[in-house]
Amino acid sequence: MSDEVEYFAIKADMENPADEWWQWLDEQAPGLAASLRKNEGAVVSEDVLRWLSSGPGYDDGPEHARAALLVYGALEEPFKDLVAGPHAVYEGPE
């Protein structure tokens, strides 16, 4: 069993207003919510991604933008440009 943590580049899906989810995130993890708004993205661990996707209203969006977040996959070569520059890394709920 590996202790290696996998990280993901995420962005808010602006086509999904996800009002209930944003309210929940503002209350539960205001730093992460602010980062997603200000930087238009964040880097999160797999555990945080799982936690974010469990929030109320996460996948209640319209057909073309069901989830509140766009998940670009593991933070590997094809995705590194999405998070170029300084970003906070979130490894667990605040």
Stockholm file with secondary structure:
# STOCKHOLM 1.0

chainA/1-94         MSDEVEYFAIKADMENPADEWWQWLDEQAPGLAASLRKNEGAVVSEDVLRWLSSGPGYDDGPEHARAALLVYGALEEPFKDLVAGPHAVYEGPE
#=GR chainA/1-94 SS CCCCCCEEEEEECTTCCCHHHHHHHHHHCHHHHHHHHHHSCEEEEHHHHHHHHTSTTTTCSCGGGCSSEEEEEESSGGGGGGGCSCCCEECSCC
#=GC SS_cons        CCCCCCEEEEEECTTCCCHHHHHHHHHHCHHHHHHHHHHSCEEEEHHHHHHHHTSTTTTCSCGGGCSSEEEEEESSGGGGGGGCSCCCEECSCC
//
